[in-house]
């Protein structure tokens, strides 16, 4: 087996470009990434070499790819997975839509210019694989775009499946795949060559080509007859006559195709999560109201009602016990555009007011200062600070509703945020899902993301490429204000359906979810401890809006004393040592949001490492202007692994100092969360370190399905190796020796969708 892998985060910044080029040379491609922006994320996996098939799955950052000449490879096919691409050729640009196939001669003059991160499937075959079918041809002609239909759709699906399994295929299986892919690829090429029209094509051939161009550009709200005519090199009058000969007009044809595509999207499993306004935009309608009117005229119902008519069929195909965006429901969701239906302000993320002149700030928790279950670069900041400032931040646990009588009652801020009656829910959006709860019907946001986050905080002068250092100077539990419990501290631990144990229980009933309420004893003079007060099993609870939650699937569902059967005084004689920390410290992700708060990633987020407590800090890479710092998910105690689903979740108030490090300074190539304690560096490895780029539009569902400790361990090792090479100037052999002899690895968590393994490097081993 010859499988080569690359992930940018495994290499020091200075070595990334060369390593990426080494990988691409297997495909006989060259890139200018090293001279552009090697600090951006890129990954790839390639199998094959020599005279056979080479298959690759790439996440390519902004760069220009072109063939290496001379080239023993004959043919190349490129399939963009999430968004269309433009290939520069001698005859002008070639547009290739998402899911379509670009057929490229490897001896030709073309280049693929990427403006941002794109996921690609790439396949190339040598002349030896053509079996004589192209004998006598010096060239296969010009680059072509072949829509994903018929045989091409079969090839694209086969290659995508094969790229997912390339590591597990045996040599015999790979040989069979080579033959199948090559035969399909060649058949498609020969068919395209055979049906090519002459330089002066017939009216039918030209009209066919025009309609294909229109299909590729339906999403373009500025598409006009003139633009199509210019692209085809014909006059507008001639183009209009082509349509008239078929008793059609250009404008009517364009509107009908857009409406038909919108209709298909509204009832498609792949678009179920896409808001109606985004469906309209994706299909080329710039005005949502006009789209709704035209749709109703054409199909008899407004688009929202039309989708609702099919909700029963869609609901039967989804699984209620799903955390994160359901993979099948993501489809080609447009993540590059926000709309009012998402409940976000898509305007500038400038702070609401000017920067405070004081270097000490206090950010109280209230409904106007929090966002629940998601991160977004479009959130409006609630405070502006400067580098070196200190800020006291109040945070609430999303699990306070597990025991509202003692964790919410009497606390004005908590009562406001958790307020939910049949008539009103103060904080409606609770997660990154749709506001209309169109997938599972759980509630606004669907609970795809669960954490109450205080912020975001705008950091003056922070720009993409900088680092923000967040230091935790102190943290204390938030006291109860409930009558009879004033001044005491409480927390909740949930053994839930997303926990590691859920499908491996040995006592009945199976499966089950169990909630344990703890009292926290933290006197400030000792380590402190937690003792269990009572527990109960989740019985299935109907929320104030009338929705039954059979499992613990939506944040903030209030649990009344009459809803559950209390089991008093569990865990007699057991005291849990306190490890106060913040599970979530995050900067805004670069992707257009909302982004699920559960899986951690390059921007920080739900790290869930108990070492991120008093006296420690975390370095986070800045992705958007102002950084937009948010803090939440406070914990009183947690073990490595967080196995059952949560820690002891307990509302906390922290005092932080925030330091901005400009680009090129400390840890110049750091693009992942790095925790520092007084004695250790703690490097955070994830199953998928940049899952939003790696999986594209399906990332917020795919990451839950494809996480593993093996992948997280690999990432932690690669980051440890890179840290030792970059920061301590070791070569690779020296770094590996230190890692094996002195670095401890541990399981951070196995419940956050993107599983974590951390590497602990003791500062004391470096005597210099």
Helices and strands as residue ranges (DSSP letters): E 3-7, G 8-10, H 13-25, E 29-31, H 33-36, E 43-47, E 53-60, E 63-67, E 73-80, E 85-89, E 92-96, E 101-105, E 110-114, E 118-126, G 127-130, E 144-146, H 151-165, H 171-195, H 203-217, H 225-232, H 236-244, H 250-266, G 269-271, H 276-282, H 288-299, H 303-308, H 311-315, H 327-330, G 340-342, E 360-363, G 367-369, E 370-372, E 374-375, E 383-385, E 390-395, G 398-403, H 404-407, H 412-418, E 452-459, E 467-477, E 489-495, E 514-521, E 529-537, E 541-542, E 548-549, E 567-568, E 576-577, E 581-586, E 595-596, E 604-606, E 617-621, E 629-637, E 648-649, E 652-661, E 674-676, E 680-686, H 691-694, G 696-698, H 699-705, H 709-727, H 732-742, E 744-749, E 756-762, G 763-765
